[in-house]
Every structure is written in C-alpha cells, then in structure tokens.
Amino acid sequence: MKKYSFRVFLLLLMLWLVACENGNNESNVNLPPLRNTDLPMPHVTPTFVPLRADFSVRAEDVDWANVDHMYAAMRPEYASDVDQFVNTQRYYIRAKIEFLTEYAVIQGSQAVRYVNNTGVTLDEIVFRLTANIENLGSHQRVENVYLNGQPVEPYYEARNTVMVIPVEGGLAPGAIADMSMDFIMVSERGVLPGRIGFASNQYQAVNWMPVLSVYDGPEEGWWRERLHGVSWDPYYNHPSLWEIELTYPANALMAISGITIERTENDDNTITERIVTGPMRDNFLMVSTNMGKISDSVDGTQINVYYMPQGERGAAWVLESAIRSLEIFNRLWGDYPYVELDVAQTETNAGGIEYSGIILVDRNVWQAGSPSTELVTAHEVAHQWWYGLVGNNQAKYPFLDESLASWSEAIYYREAYDDNNERFNNLVNGDRNALASFKFAFSGDTRMYRPSNEFGSSTALAVLIYTQGTVFYADLEKQLLTPAGRIGLNGNQPLSFPDTTLLPTRTTVVQRTYTNRQQQYDLSQADLMNMALSDYFHRMKYRMTSPVEILRSFEKVTGQDLDAFFYSYLGEFPGMDPSVLTSTNTSVTSSSFVGG
C-alpha cells in the first residue's frame, strides 16, 4: 500500500476533501444509478442471495498433472518456475459476476489441491474469507464442501473470516488434500472500495474466493488472526497456481491477476475468459463498464493501464512511470518473471495498493506529470518484488515490505533522472525532516519491527514504517561506506567479491560499467546497496522473509557486522545477535533512538 507520508499526506487530504465536496461528476453508463458514496459504512446485515451451484467444480474432475498451459503466464526464461509449485497449492475456479441494482454478486465453485509440505501431520486445513472482514460492505458464504471426495462440515472463527476444514485421521507429511466447495460473495453498491468495493461503475475484490491460510509451524499453527476493516494490508499467502473460468457482462472490461488464454462471447450477452497464473500470492479482480485501456511492453512484460473517464492523460503518465520502474528494478534486483503487469485507476481509500500482478492508483492522485502519481506508481511496482515475489505477513510485520517499497521510490528517482541525485536527495531529506518533526512531538515506541495494531494510530504507522523506512535504508547505505567494520573497500581499494552474478548487468542513466570477474571492482555505496538487495531477492524469491534475511544479504555483500545498526531501528528481532542487547547503549523504545 502506498504510504501517507508527510510529503503526500496533505496533498491527498486536500484532494479527498475536494472530491467529497464536488461529488461524483461521472456519467453512470450501463449500470443503475450509484448510491451516495458519502455513506462509507455497509449494511449491518448484507443482502442474502441464494447460491446457485449450476457450474460446480469437483477436485476429482481436474487434471492436476497438466500445467503446460500455465507456462504462458511467465516470461519464457522463467516458465520452469511453474513446475516448482505443481505439488504445493493449486486452485481451479469457475465463477460468474453479475451487477444488480443494489449489489454485485459472484457465484463460484472451486477445487483446491493442498500438499502438506509442513513436515508435520495436520488435523485441519484453514482458509481465509477476506470478504467477511468487517466494514468492507461484502459477505461470503461457502457450501457443499468436500475433502478427498467426502462431504465435510467446516466451522468458522474470527467472525467468519476463518474457515476450518477438519481432517479426520490427519493429513500426513507429503499427503494430498483435494477439496471442493461452492461459494457466493455479495458486495453492496456504494461502499468506498478498500480491498473490496462496488462504486463508480467499478467492481473490485481481492481473494474473492476462499483462499488457503499459512501454516506457521507447530508452535503457532495456522494463521487465523482476526482482521479488522481498519487494518492496513491484511495479506499473508504462499504462492499458488490459479486457473479461473470467469464469466462477466459483455459491456464491461476486466482486469485480473494472471493472463487470459481463452475468450468466448456467449449468447446471453456475457463473456467467459479462461485465466491462468504463474506462482502468485493472491488474486485480484476488477470489472468495470467505464474503463479504458492502453498498453506497452518492457523487458518481455506487457504493462496494461486501465483508466476511468477523464483519466486518459494520466494513464499515459502512469504507463511511462510503470515502464521506467519495471526496467530499473529488473536491472538492479532481478527480473519480474510474469508476462503481464496491470495498473488500474480506481476509487480507493489509499494512495495505491499492491496485489500480485496488478496495482491500483487512487483516482485523486492520477494526474499527468505529477510527481506524486509517479512515486505512487514506483512504490506499488516495487511491491511486486517486496511482497509479491518476496513474501511476508503484511498485517503482522509491515516493515518487511512497506519500508523497502518506500526506499524503492528513492532508488527510482536516483536511477530514472540524470540530475546529480537532486530528486533522490530531496526525497530522502524530506522524509528525514518529516520524521524529525514527528519525533519532536512523539514520545512513544519507535521500533519498526512490530505488528500494525501496535503502532497506536495510522499516522504513527505511516511515519514509522513508510517515512522512517526510507531513512532506515538511506542510513544503511551510508553505513556501507563507514570505514569501521568495512572490509575490502576504502577509496580505490578493490572489493573482493567472488559472486559476479550480483553485479548489475546493464548500464544506468548515470553510466556505471563493471569489468569482468578477474579484475577489480570500484563500487559505490549505491552499488553495494543494490547488490545486497539483489542477493536478498534471489535468495527469498517465492519464500517468506524476516528481518534477519535482509541483514544476512547486507552482511554477505559487505562483510560488515550490522546487527547493532538494524537493532537501532527495528528493535529486537528473531535471528539477531543477542550480544547486541548487552553491548549497545542504543534505545529504540523512545523517540530519542539513533535512527533518523
């Protein structure tokens, strides 16, 4: 999710106030009139709609061995990534979306294959029902649940956001659970979209089907924490392979995680598309009767930009920004492996939101030539690496992806413009000054490594994770040039670094070239930063990360001991050298900590 740091917060607030004052001046084409979107709270009891299981999917009817058609979702050099997930978790879904006067309805049926790779016997399998998170204006029901061909009765927890399927006799390590279920999701019209919403003739939903939760080991078990409507990013998923047959109105345009490999125009004025993905952590769907689309390609990936009425000029700027972002991040860290990336203008309660293979930019910051639009786009594109490919529990530890995505904005500025780092320095110094101003008036806990709900307020979370995130990585980069503890780099002294695969392979706007493996390297602090992030990305791609994994990559590249520096910002974290707690005088429990 794009940050509300001080450099954009006031702008977004003013734009939001203007939008609320002016109301919605779009023409509502092809759909019944909108409700007043000034009413952000949904009905207490969402409308009941009966489930029609007229296209049920059963797991025993799915050819789970065949994944050849899924290679099309990947750049050719990464097609084999699909093979890594054949025996992990898979979804096969048939669904239909309908727009009615008061609500949107998704009727669906899915088969899910889960392979127990936990190393322990499981007595239950847990799903998350995102649509049932409070205040989203939606509701999901599940019926006709089968496990390995036998009917089973699930039970529900956390206000119906968690669905538990008991496994009689247990699921042994390596064993397969084939599950089938029918589901329906109802979304009230007029609720301002957050993760799910139906407003401005645009329907959007993430994880609109029941999705597998994450098993966090024998001590913690399945992730089943209750999430609230005010939670920031509540996503925590292992990568899965998805195959979807989705039917929607013929007068609409659809954007979805993955790519379309078949498209059929039906006699009932609907369209059915067959969608496949590579390994992705979630699935996001947007359907609208008033979107336009422009596209271009870079590095083997087609970027599609979907825009609302009057958003054409902004769309061209967003497309340009997305192309630059993808090219820069590919070059510095490692490739985005998919053949498509979608960017959509939307009405949302955040500046931008990230999902696997698709990002959203709020209509209020969608403006041609705007630096805010450019940075929101860069931030969300960076999330394709930090969250999409390198995974984490966003609700529990937002530092892991949001701080790095915020720093990626600065990297984008440094690489995109040959301006002697003026934009880069202005961004970093602006965040540093905003953080200092906040700390001057704040006497609370400033640790970055803690759950979202421990920050006390959205403002504190925004500043301490997003704004401070940029400062953390900027100071870390400076630390890489500090003589104390550094090996092999001192002025023109060569760095002994045998793994040349981590060196950038193409020149940047500020021309840097690298010699071959047998010669010496003269590397800047920016080079070391990007080499460490490249190592981190390649080690943790498709895996779940933690702070110690970031630490390991920087220590590997530089040879430095950086535990104390990480502790000064993050506080205590698993895997940290425990001697830091007794050897440092640094405190991270008040605003006087060393960071910033």
Secondary structure as UniProt FT lines:
FT   HELIX           6..22
FT   TURN            37..38
FT   TURN            54..55
FT   HELIX           59..61
FT   TURN            64..65
FT   HELIX           68..73
FT   HELIX           76..85
FT   TURN            86..87
FT   STRAND          89..99
FT   STRAND          103..115
FT   STRAND          122..128
FT   HELIX           130..132
FT   TURN            134..135
FT   STRAND          138..147
FT   TURN            148..149
FT   STRAND          150..151
FT   STRAND          155..157
FT   TURN            158..161
FT   STRAND          162..171
FT   TURN            173..174
FT   STRAND          176..188
FT   TURN            189..190
FT   STRAND          196..199
FT   TURN            200..201
FT   STRAND          202..206
FT   STRAND          211..212
FT   TURN            218..220
FT   TURN            229..230
FT   STRAND          240..249
FT   TURN            250..251
FT   STRAND          253..256
FT   STRAND          259..265
FT   TURN            267..268
FT   STRAND          270..276
FT   STRAND          284..288
FT   STRAND          292..298
FT   TURN            299..300
FT   STRAND          301..307
FT   TURN            309..310
FT   HELIX           312..333
FT   STRAND          340..346
FT   STRAND          352..355
FT   TURN            356..357
FT   STRAND          358..362
FT   HELIX           363..365
FT   TURN            368..369
FT   HELIX           371..382
FT   TURN            383..385
FT   TURN            387..389
FT   STRAND          390..391
FT   TURN            394..396
FT   HELIX           399..403
FT   HELIX           404..416
FT   TURN            420..421
FT   HELIX           422..440
FT   HELIX           452..454
FT   HELIX           458..461
FT   HELIX           462..467
FT   HELIX           468..479
FT   TURN            480..481
FT   TURN            484..485
FT   TURN            491..492
FT   HELIX           500..502
FT   TURN            517..518
FT   HELIX           525..540
FT   TURN            541..542
FT   HELIX           547..558
FT   HELIX           563..570
FT   TURN            574..575
FT   TURN            578..579
FT   HELIX           580..583
FT   TURN            591..592
//
